[in-house]
Amino acid sequence: MPAAKRRFLSDLWKLTKPYWKSEERLKSGLLLAVIVGMSLGIVYLNVLFNEWNNLFYNSLQEKNIDAFFRLFGRFTILATMFIIVAVYQIYLRQMLQIRWRRWLTQRYTERWLTPHNAYRLRFEGGLTDNPDQRISEDINGFVEQTLSLTLGFLESVVSLVSFSVILWNLSGDIHILNLPIPGSMLWAALVYAGVGSLLTHYIGRPLIRLNFFQQRYEADFRFNLVRVRENAEAIGLYGGEDQEGRGLVERFSHVVANWWGIMRRQKRLTWFSAGYSQAAIIFPFLVAAPRYFSGAIHLGGLMQTVSAFGHVQSALSWFIDAYTRLAEWKATVDRLTGFEAALEDLDTHSEAGLTRQAAPAGAGMALRDVSLRLPDGGTLLAGASLTLPPGERVMLAGPSGCGKSTLFRAIGGLWPYAAGELAMPEHERTLFLPQRPYLPIASLAGAVAYPDPPERYGTDKIATALAACGLPHLVDRLGEERHWSQELSVGEQQRLGFARAILLHPRWLFCDEATSALDEASEKTLYGLLVDRLPDTAILSIAHRPALAAFHHRVARFVPAGEGAAWRLDESPLAAPQPVPA
């Protein structure tokens, strides 16, 4: 077996094995056994229909009305049984499909949202584009196609074995060089389907790659549509609709171009498969006709032979009929295995970032000999050390782009390209306030209390925090569920972030230009609230306005470090802890 096929089968087993070894294996295994039993039952009913063909058409040839009506009654019974089995086979298969999909979706969602994985996937070399699509669409496609193709293949194999025996017994001998060769109809079916399968693979093989890229281009286009929707206000203010439109048209052009490739290849495959299917209707009559016209078999025997040939040919042609779906399935498996490999790489080979140590309870945070790099290897910061005792407030200052926010990402465990040590007390709450706080689509109370449930604090505390931070007009909307990041201005969102900090009362607070959209008076009011309401909270702030230094005990500046590193930290303690301005 070629190495590529072995690798594909290995990847496929990695995707399927976890579910069938999970806590779901007993119930789902029983369900699968019933479904397989029904599939075999359908094959058995087809065998009975094949035998019925012989008797029914013979009754027509012999003009035997009693046998005709008796066989008509038998057909009614067989057809009823077939309908019941077919309906419940589909129903139970869909039941198994949703159980498997639910388990896989939960598993991949948990792994994707394992702390920092969702952020760090962006550094995996573009191998995991659109993880949302892989979880929402690819898992569904994988489960549906795997069950459908596997059960279809099983039915084809059982049908092949069952009807090959029937076809062998119905076939006469053919003579080649005066040597009698039995099973002429079976050999004809084998040759016909074998040639068809080889030609189908040759014509349709490029569809695998085309389907892979079609899924990728569709996901990219959909992602950019969502970005436009979520940033419609900013785009409108910039007057950037034309630019966005050109970008969307360009991305959709990839969808269209690849789709044309699929269309052209699909057209060639359909030319062949349609012709192949139509020829398969008449081909068994041509092969069996000489025996019928010679009187060797009756009309019933001819129809039974043709029916058995059709089942054998259909079983052997499963590959031809399923080729397009196999191409889509292969592309889906490749995307999921790529996602799986990226998640495994994060678990085993990804750079760990800062070495984290547990400091004694009551001790402060300490950064020792910290270096930050860019993904391309360039150095941002080298040899930085910083201490932050409990309750102390330190301001980080420096030019834009020097790595202040990246240092916060490293402290938060997001930035993998970091070295050095970080010591912090365990089990003490840490909160980050970025320039634009994350607001979930939830009730306003849920957005303020995020990531905690709002019930932990109660509406009174939440309302008090909002009012203190200059948002009294939102107090009456605590129960409303909205897309708050689109309803509130950036300034209101920053005020809400401070309300969250006051409500959650963290021991360690990191503010990344958390008041950049506010005027200086509002900025001073909010920082004054932090000092007043969170006196035991250590605060590390990134800020550009010098006035904020009055709310901090020290200033740590990013200054040029000379060759080899872009920046280093230089601490500048203030003369004395600054009073809070009135």
N, C-alpha and C positions, 0 to 999 in steps of 0.2 A: 504494500500500500504506500503511495507517495506520502512524503513528509507533510505536505499541506493538508491532506485528508486526515492523517493521523492527528495533526494539531487541531483541526476543526472538530473531530469527534471528541478529543480530550476537552476542548472548550465547551462543547455541548454537554458533556457529562458534568462538568463543573457547574453549569447552570441548572441542570435538572436534579442532581444528586441531593442538594441540601433539603429540598422539599420532601423527597421521598424517604429521607431519614429523619424528618422532623416529627413533632408531636402530632402532625396531621396524617402521618403515614397509614395508620390503621383504618380510619374512616375513609380516607381518599383511596387507599388500596382496595378496600371492599367495593367502593363505588366504581373504580376502574375495572375490577373483575366482573361486575355486573354488566358494564358497558361492553367489555370484550365478549362476554357471553352472548349479549344481544347481537353483536356484529357477526359472531359465528352462527347465531340463529338465522340471521338474514341470509347468509350463504346457504344454509341448509334449506331454507324456504325456496331459494332460487333453484336448488337441485330438484326439489319437488315440482316446481313450475316447469323445469326442463322435462321431467318425466311426463308431466301433464300434457305438454306440447305434443308428444308422440301419440298419446291416446286420443287427444282431442282432434287432431288433424286426421288421424286414421278414421275416426267416427264420421268426419265430414266426407272423406273419400268413399267410405262404405255406406254413406247415407243411413247411418244407424241412429235414429232419433232418440231411442231410449238411452244409449250410451252418451249422446250429445247432452241431454238434460242432466244426466247423472254427473258428467264431467263439469257441466256448468255450475252445479251445486258445489262440487269440490273446489272449483276455482274461487267461488264466493268465500268459502271457509279459509282457503290459503291467503286470499287477498286481505281479508279482515285481520288475520294474524300478522301479515306483513305490515299493515298500516299501524297496528298497535305497537309492534316492536320498533318500527322506524320512528314513530313519534316519541316514545320514551327513551330510545337511544339518544336522540338529539337533546331531549330535556335533561337527561342525566349527565350527558357530556357537558352541557352548558353549566350545570350545577358544579361539576368538577372544575370546569374552567374558571368560574368566579372564585371558588375556594383557593385554587392555586394562585390566581392573580392577586387575590387579597393578601396571601402570605408573602408572595414575592415583593409586592408593593410595599408592605410594611417593612420587610427586611432591607430593601434597598433605600427606602426613605430614612430608616434609622442609621444606616451606614453613611448615607450622604450627609445627614445632619449630626453625625458624630462630631463632637467639638472640633471646629476649625476645618473639617473636610470640605464643606461646601465652598469655603473661600480658597483653600489651597488647591482645589482642582484646576483653578485657572492657570496654575504653573505647570500643568502636566503636558505641556507641548501641544495643546490643541487636540489631543486625542479623545477628549471627552466633551465635545461640543454639545450644548443643549441637554444637560442632564435631566431637565424637566421633561423633555420629550421621551427620553429613554425610560423614565419611570412611568409616565402616563400612557404612552402609546406603544413603545417597543415591548414592554412587559406583556401588555394585552395581546399584541400581535404574536409574540413568541408562544404564549400559552395556547392561544386559539389555533395557531398553525401547527404547533407540535402535536396537539391532540388530534386534530383533523388529519394531518398527513400520516401520523403513526397508525391510527385506526384504519385509515384508507389503505395503507400499505398492508396491514394485517389482513384485511378483508380480501385484498388482491391475491396475497399469497395463498390463503385458504381456498379461494375460488379457483386459483390456478391448479392446485393439487386436486381438488374435487372434480373439476370439469375436464382436466387432462385425462383422468381415468375414464370418464364417460366418453370423451372424444376419441380416445384410443380404441375403446370397444366398438364405437360406431363407425370408425374409419375402415375403409378397405385397404388392400395392399396396392402399392404402386411398384412397377417393375423398372429397374434401372439396370441396363446390360443383362436383361433376363433374370435379374435377381429380385425376388419379391421383398419389398420393404413395407412392414406393417405400419399402421398409424399415420396414414398419409395426411389426414386433416390436421393432426396435432403438429406434424412437422411443418406444414404450410403456415399454421398460426405462429409457430416459433420463428420462422424465417421472416414472416411479414412484420411481426412486432419488433423483432431484433433490429432489422434494418431501419424501421421507423424511429426507434429509440436512439440509435446512433446519429441519425440525421437531425433529430430534434435537439440533441445535446450540442451538436456542431453549430446549428443555427442560433440556438437560444442562449448559449453560454455567456455572451456579453451582458445579458440582462441582470446578472447577479451584481456586477459592478455598477450598472446604471441605476438599479433600484437602491443600492446603498447610498449613492450620492443624491438621488431624488429625495430620500428621507431627510438627508442633511440640509439640502437647499430649502426644502419646505419649512423645516424647523427654524433656520436662520431668518427666513422671510417673516414667519409668524412672530419671532422674537422681536424683530425690528418694528413690526406693527404695534406690538404691545408697548415698546419704548416710546413711540410717537404718541400713543394714547396717554401714557402716564406723564409725559412731559409736554402736553399740548399747550399749556399756558406759557412756558418758557419759549417754545418754538414760535408761538404766535407773537410774543413780545419782540423776539428777534426778527420777525418776518422771515423765518426760515422754512416756511412751508414748501417753497419751490426746491430748496436744497434737499429737504427730507423726501420730497416726492421723487427727485432724481435718484436719491439713494435707494428708495424702495423699488423704483423701476429697475435699477441696476441689479438689485438682489433678485427681483422676480425674473429678470432675464436669464439668470442661471437656472431657475426652475423651468422656464420655458425651453431653453436650449437642451437641457438634459431630458425633458419630457419628449422633445422631438426625437432624441436618440432612442428613447424607449419605444416611441411610436414606430419608428422605422424598423427596429429589430423585432417588435411585436408583429408588425405587418408581415415580415418574412416568415416568422414562426406560424402565424395564422394561415398564410397561404399553404404551408405544408400540412399543418395539423388538420385544417378543414378538408383538404383533399384526401388526407389519410383516413379521416373519419368516414367520409362519403364512400371511398373505395372499400372500406371495411364492411359496408352494408351488402355490397354485391359480390365481394370476393369469395365468401364461403359458398354461395350458390354456384358460382362458376366451378369451384373445385369439386363440389358434391354432385353437380348436375349429371355427369356421366353415369354414376351409380344409380341415380333415380331413373333416368331414361332407359337404362338397361334392365330395369326391373329388380335390381338387387335390393333396393329399399323402397318403402312406400312413402306417401306424402308425409305421414307422421314422422317417419325416420328422417326424412329430409329436413323437416322443420326442427326436430330435436337436434340434429347434427349442426344445423345453422345456429341454433340457440347456444349450444355448447361451444361452438367455435367463437361466437360473439363473447361469451364469458371468458374463455381462455385468452382471446385477443385483447379484451378489455383489461384483464389482469396483467397481461404482459405489457400493455400500453399505459399502465398507471404512471410510469415515468413521463411519458409524453403528455398525458392529460394534466399532470400536476407540475409540469416544468416551470410555468410562470410563478406559481405559488412557492415552489421550491426556491426559485431565485429570490423572491421577496423574503422568505424565511431565512435563507442564508445571510442576506443583508441584515436582517433583524438580529440574528444570532451574533454576527460580527460586531454590531453596535453594542449589544449588551455585554459581550465578552470584553470589549474594549473598556467599557465602563467598569466592569468587575476588576479588570487588570489595574486600572487607574486607582481604584479604591484599595486594592491589595498593596499597590506600590506606596500609597500614602501610609498604610499600616506598617510596612516593613522597610522601605528604602528611602522614604522622604526625609529630607533634612529636618532635624528635630527642633531647630531654633535654639533659644536660650536654655541653658541647663537650669532647671528649677529646683530650688531647695526650700524646705520648710523651716521658717524662722520660728523661734520660741514665741509663745503667746505673749502679747504685749510689746513685742519687738517691732521695729519698723521695716520698711521695704529697703532693699539694698541691691543696686546694680553694680556689678564688678567686671571691669575689663570687657565691656560690651562693644562688639563690632557689628555693623550692619552692612550688608552687601545688596546689590541689585541682582535680579535674575541673570543678567548678562555677565556677572562677575565683578562689575565695578564697585568700588568701596564708597559708602555714604558716611560712615562714622567709624572711628577706631579708638580703642582704649578708653571708652567712656565709663566713668563710675559716678554713682549718685546715691545718696541716702535720703530716705523720706521717713522720719520718725512719726509715730501716731499723733494725729492732730496738727501736724505741721503742714504749711502750704508753700509750695514751690512753683514758680513760674518758669516755663521753658520759652526762650526767645531765640530768634534767629531768622534769617531770610527765608522766603518761601522756597520750597524745594530742597531744603538742606537735610530733611529726614526726620523732622519732629513727629509727624503723624506715623511714620514708619516705626519709630521707637515705641509709640503707643501700641502699634500692631504687634511688635515683638513682645512687649510686656503682656499683652492679651493672649499670646500664643498663636497668633495668626501668621506672623511673618517667619517663614522657614529659613531665610537666608540671614541668620543671626548667630553669633557666638558670644560666649560669656556666661555669667551667672546671674540669676535673679533669685533673691531670697525674700519670701513673704510668709507671714503667719498663715497657717491653714485654717479653712472653715470660717474665714472672715469675708464679708461681702465686698465685692468689687463692682463698680459701675463705671461705664464709659459714656460720656456725652459727646458725640461727634457734632459737626457743624449742623447736620440735619438729622435729628433723631429718627430712629426707625419707629414708625407708627403702624401697627397691624390693622387689618380690616376687621374691626371689632367695635364694641361699644366704646364710648369715650372713656368710661371708667376703666375698661380693659386696656385701652391704649395708654392711660396714665400709669397704671399699675404694672404694665408689662416689664419683665416676663412673669410676674406673679399673678395669680387670679385676683380680681378686684375684691372678692369676698373677704380676703385676708385683712383688708384695711377698712372696708365699709365706706359708704358714700359720703358720710360726714367728713372723714379725714381727707378723702380725695377732693371733695369740694373746697375744703379749707386750703389745701395745697394749691389748687388752681387759682383761687381768689388771691392768695398771697403773691402769686407770680404774675399777677396782672391779667388774669383770664376769668374774671367774675361772670362775664357774659356767656361762658360755656357751662356754667354750673348746672343750669336747667337741662342740659343735653347729655348728661352722664349716661343715660340709658340708651341713647341713639347709637345705632350701628352704621358707620359710614367709612368711606375711604378717606381717612382724616388727612393723609399726606397730600391729597388733592383739594380738600376743603379748606385747610388752614394755610395761612401765609407762612413763609419761612420764619419770620419773627415769632409768630404764634407757636409754631412748632418748637422753636428754641425755648420759649417760655414753658411750654408743656414739658420739655426735657428737664428743666430745673424743678418743676413740680414733681416729676418722677423721682428726682434725686432726693428731694425733701421727704417724699412719701416712703421711699425704700430705705433711707437712712444707711447708706453703705459706710463701711469703715475706710474704704479707699475709693476716691473719686478722681477720674481722669477726664478733664475738660479739654476737648480739641477745638479751639476757637468756637466754643459753644454759645457765644453771644455776638458773633460776627455780623448778624443781620439786625442787631438792635442798636439804638442810639446810646450814647455814653451814659446818659442819666439812667436809662433802663438797665444797662449793663451793671452800673454801680449798685442799683437796687437789688438785682438778682444775686450778685456776689455777696452783698451785705446779708441777704437772706441765708446764703450758705454758711457764712461765718456765724450768724446768730443761731440758726436752727441745727447746724451740724458741727458743734464745737469740737467733738472728738473725732471728726473725719479728717484724714490726711488727704490733701488735694494737690494734684499735679496738673497745672494748667498750661496749655499752649495758647499764647495770646500775642498780638502785635501792638495793641494799644498800651502805651506806657502807664496810663492811669491805673491799669489793673495791678500794677506792682504794689500798690497800697494795700491790697488784700492778701499779700503773700509775705512770708518771712525771708525768702531767698529768691534769687533769679539765677537760673542756669542757662548760659548762652551757648549756642552753636557758633563756633568761631573757626576760621580756616585752619587746617592742620598742616599745610604744606604738602610736600610730595608723598604719594603713597596712600593718602586718605584725604577725602574732601573736607571733613569736619571733625572737630573734637568738642567736648563739653568743658566749659569754663564757668565755675560757680562764682557768683558775686553776692555774698551775704549782705543784706541791708543793715543799716546801722543799728536798727532795733525793730522788733515786730511792729508793724504799722497799725495804727488805730483805724477802725472802720469809719470812713467818712460819714458824716451825718446826712 
